[in-house]
Amino acid sequence: MPDILDDDFVPTPPAPERVAARALVLATVSCRGLIEEDAGKSGAEELRQGLLPWLEAVGAANELEPSEIDLISTPLGDLDPKKGLDASWRSEGAVALAWVLGYAELPTVQAQCEPSDIANSMGFLDDRENTPMHSPRLRDAAEIDRRRDTYLTLHWRLRQRSIDPAPMNLVAYVETCAWGPLRLDELEILDNDLAINGVRIDKLKDRKYHEVLSITQERHQALNWLEGFEQIYSQVTTDT
């Protein structure tokens, strides 16, 4: 990661065309992970074989990283299970960028997106003019910043729970902390602490906790990428 304390370093946020391409790449990677379970079914391998040519056709292939090309190129049935699972979670990064591009609403933090709905909203496997690659536009920068700050706050509190499972006064912490920026206005608060769907975080079942953590990390990474400190998506950190 670049040294952000270096006065000579100037972050370069990705242009709208790169954001559109990255959103389509993430949707494609997620699709590849999800269809692994369809190995042997009619049409599934043909679908996989069409993914890279489609990204080329719409002009998004330049955004692909080598590991993503390898993953999409792997025939159905041969994908490492962990890689397949990790790939399927990229849909949460895709929905964050689809929101930035104005193609989708961002679900609540406790709800996974529906990968096929997000992909279809961006014209998955359709012609270029029906995808974000055609005249891409981004939401207002201040709106994106607010959502990024929200996910920073959420991600920090979720990680803090793994260190200390006890409840805390998150409201007071946010008011006095010297780092950030942190914000609570888009989060659910119960007894001055983070809550998920009416359940205070310290009482959240482990399975739900890990689900929300995965959702948060993927969306946080996508929103952080937009800052431009890292040009390569996989190198973007979600430090809290």
N, C-alpha and C positions, 0 to 999 in steps of 0.2 A: 504493500500500500504506500502511496506517496506520503512524504513527510508533510502533513498539512500545517506544520508549524514553520515551514520554509516560506519566507516572505516572497520568494520568487515563484512559488507554485500557484498556478491558477487552475482550478477545476474546470473541466470542459463538459458541460451537460450534453447528453446525446441529442442530436437533432430529431425533430419529429419523425423523419423517415426511419431512423434507427430504432426509435421507440416502437413504431409500427412493426418493423421487421422482428425485433426482439419479442414482441407480444405473440406474433405468429410462430416464431421458433419455439417459444415455451409451450404454446398450445400443441404444437406438433410433437414435441418431446413427451408431453403428458399423454397424448394419444398413443404414442409408441409404447409407453410403459403399460398403459391400460389394456391394449389389445394383445399383450403377451399371453393372457389367459385364453385367448381365442385361437391359439395355435392348433392347426388341424381343421379349423372350421372353414367352410367355403367362403372364398373372397377375402379372408383376413390377410393372408400373405400378399395378395395383390394390392390390398390397401396399403400395407407397409411399403411395398415397392414403389408406390406412387407418391410417397411423402416428400422425398428429396426433390424429385422432378417438379412437384408443385411449388415448393419453396423457390426453386430456380425460376419458374415461370412467372411468379408474382414479384420477383426481385428481392426476396428476403434471405436468400441463401448466404449472402456475404456476412450475415450476422451469426451464422453457425460457428460454434467452437469445435475443434477436432473431436473432443469427447462426445459431443452431441451428434456429430456425423457418424461416429462409430456406433453409438447406441441405435440410431435410426436405421443404420445399415445392417444391424444384426438380424438374421432371419428369425421369424417367430419360433419359439421353443428353445432358442439358444441363449436367451438373455439371462444374466445373473439375477436371481430374485431380488436382491437388495437394490441393484441398479434399476430394476423395473419399478420397485416401490418408490424409490427416490424420484424417478422420472415422473411418476403419476402425480406426485405432489407439486410439480411445476405448474400445474393448473392454477394454483393460488397466486403465483407470480404473474401468470397470464391474466387473471381477472383484475389484478391491481393495475396492470398496464392498459387493459381494455377500459377500465374506469378512467384512467388518465386520458385516453384517446376519445372518450365519450361514447364508447360502444357497449358499456355495461354499468350497472350499479355495483358498488362494492358491498358484498354481504356483511352482515354483522360478524363480529369477531368469533362468535361461537359456532358459526355455520360455515361448513365447507361449501365451496361453489360447486356447481354442476359442470364438470369439464366439457361435456358435449354442448351444453347451452352456451358457454363462453366461446368455445371454438366456432360454433355456428353463427354467433352474433358478429363475429369478425370475418365471415365469409370463408370458413375453412373449406379447402379444396375447390373453391370457386375461382372465378376470373379475378384478375388484379383489381378491376374497377369496383368490385364488390367487397374489397378488403380495405383495411386501414392504410394499405400502401398507396391507395389513390387519395391524394390530397390530405395527408394526415395533419391533424391539429391536436394540440394539447390543452388541457384545462388550465385555468389561471394558475400561475406559479404560487400565489399565496394559498390557494386552496390545496394544492399538492403539498406544500410545506406543512399546513395544519394537519393533514392526514399522516404525513411522515412523523411529525411530533407525537401524534396520538399512538402510532405503532411503536415508536421508541419507548414511550411510557409503558405501554402494555407489555412489550417484550422485556423491559427491565423488571417489572413486577413479577412476571411469570418466572424469570430466571432467579429472582430473589427467593421465590417460594422453594426452589430446589435447594437453596443454601440454608434457609430458615423457614420451616413450614408454618411457623406461628403467624397469626394475623398481625398487621401493622397499621399504623395511621398513615395511609398513603396520602390523604388530603393534606395533612400537616407536612409530610415529607416534600411533596411537590411545591408547597408554598415557600419552603426554606432551602431547598437544595441549590447548590452552587453550580450545577452542570445542567445540561439539557439542550434545548428547551423541552420541558415536559408539560403535558396538558391533560385534563381530565374530562373536558366538556362532552366528548363523544364516547366516554366509557361509562359502564355501569358501576355505581358506587353503593356499597352496603356497609353500614357501621364504619364509615370512613376508610374502607378498603375496597379493592377491586372485587367485583362480582361478575360471574358468568351465568347469564340466564337465571338470575335470582339466587345463585349460590355463591356465598363468599368464597374467595379463592382458597383459603385454608381448609375448607370443607369439600372442595371439589374432588370427585373421584379421580384416581390416577389416570384412568383411560381417557377421560374427558380433558384432563389437564394436558396430557401429551398431545391430544388432538388439537387443542387450541394453540399450544406452543408451536406445533408444526405449521398450522395455518399462519400464525403470526410471523414466524421466521421467514416463510416464503414471500409474504406480502411486504414485509419490512425490507428484505433484500431488493425487491423490485423498486420500491420507493427510494431506497438509498442509491441505487444505480443512477437514478435520474439526477443526482447531485453532481455527477461527473468526476468524482475523486478517483474512480477506477473505470477504465474503458472496457475491460473484459468482464462480462457479467459474473462469471463464476468466481472471480476474485473479489467481488464486493463483499465487505464484511457487515455484520449486524451487531457490532459491539454495543454494549450497554453499560 
